[in-house]
Amino acid sequence: MLLLMVHLNDQKPTEDHYATLGVQPTASEEEIKKAYRKLALKYHPDKNLGNKASEEKFIVISNAHTVLSDPEKKKKYDFSIGVV
C-alpha cells in the first residue's frame, strides 16, 4: 500500500526562479551560473551601499540560484511549477 502525504506548505512557489535569473527552464547549469553571477554583481550590497531595494533583489537572486543550482532542489521546484 502506498501512502501519499500532502503538506499544506507544498503549494506553488510565489516567485519564478527562472524569471528571476532571466533563463529558461531548459537552461544548462552553466547558463544558470552565468546569469546568477551577472545579476549578483549588479545587485550585490557592497556595490549598492544603503540601497535596500538592491539588497532585497540580491537575496531573491541568491535564493533562485540556491534552488536552481542544486539538482535535487531544482527537480522538486520544477515539479512544483509543472515543468517536467
Phi, psi and omega per residue, in radians:
M1 nan 2.310 -3.124
L2 -1.801 2.180 -3.140
L3 -1.915 2.113 3.102
L4 -1.847 2.279 3.115
M5 -1.942 2.325 3.096
V6 -1.970 2.210 3.120
H7 -1.620 2.529 3.115
L8 -1.101 -0.486 -3.129
N9 -1.398 -0.132 -3.125
D10 -1.456 1.036 3.113
Q11 -1.790 2.949 3.103
K12 -1.074 2.445 3.104
P13 -1.085 2.644 -3.133
T14 -1.491 -0.344 -3.123
E15 -1.966 2.463 3.085
D16 -1.615 1.789 -3.085
H17 -1.084 -0.585 3.118
Y18 -1.165 -0.779 3.112
A19 -1.136 -0.664 3.124
T20 -0.993 -0.743 -3.132
L21 -1.566 -0.135 3.122
G22 1.273 0.594 3.128
V23 -2.191 2.859 3.099
Q24 -1.533 2.763 3.074
P25 -1.036 -0.336 3.131
T26 -1.570 0.075 -3.093
A27 -1.082 2.511 3.102
S28 -1.330 2.929 3.087
E29 -1.027 -0.684 -3.138
E30 -1.147 -0.719 3.107
E31 -1.128 -0.688 3.115
I32 -1.129 -0.794 -3.137
K33 -1.094 -0.759 -3.126
K34 -1.109 -0.778 3.131
A35 -1.111 -0.732 3.130
Y36 -1.078 -0.854 -3.106
R37 -1.032 -0.737 -3.140
K38 -1.077 -0.821 -3.120
L39 -1.256 -0.653 3.136
A40 -1.085 -0.701 3.090
L41 -1.129 -0.716 -3.108
K42 -1.149 -0.724 -3.018
Y43 -1.828 0.102 -3.092
H44 -1.023 2.359 -3.116
P45 -0.993 -0.545 3.125
D46 -1.191 -0.435 3.113
K47 -1.604 -0.186 -3.091
N48 -2.314 0.979 -3.076
L49 -0.958 2.239 3.096
G50 1.389 -0.025 -3.125
N51 -1.643 1.703 -3.074
K52 -1.097 -0.641 -3.134
A53 -1.113 -0.719 3.111
S54 -1.164 -0.678 3.116
E55 -1.091 -0.773 3.124
E56 -1.145 -0.699 3.099
K57 -1.105 -0.705 3.110
F58 -1.051 -0.720 3.123
I59 -1.124 -0.750 3.117
V60 -1.103 -0.756 3.120
I61 -1.092 -0.771 3.136
S62 -1.115 -0.706 3.107
N63 -1.112 -0.737 3.116
A64 -1.075 -0.758 3.129
H65 -1.137 -0.701 3.122
T66 -1.004 -0.742 -3.133
V67 -1.275 -0.863 -3.012
L68 -1.333 -0.304 -3.141
S69 -1.579 -0.199 3.114
D70 -1.779 2.011 -3.056
P71 -0.948 -0.682 -3.121
E72 -1.255 -0.760 3.105
K73 -1.137 -0.683 3.131
K74 -1.105 -0.735 3.127
K75 -1.060 -0.785 3.120
K76 -1.146 -0.738 3.137
Y77 -1.108 -0.834 3.126
D78 -0.992 -0.750 3.117
F79 -1.100 -0.707 -3.092
S80 -1.173 -0.443 3.138
I81 -1.798 0.038 3.058
G82 1.535 0.299 3.061
V83 -1.643 2.094 -3.103
V84 -2.046 nan nan
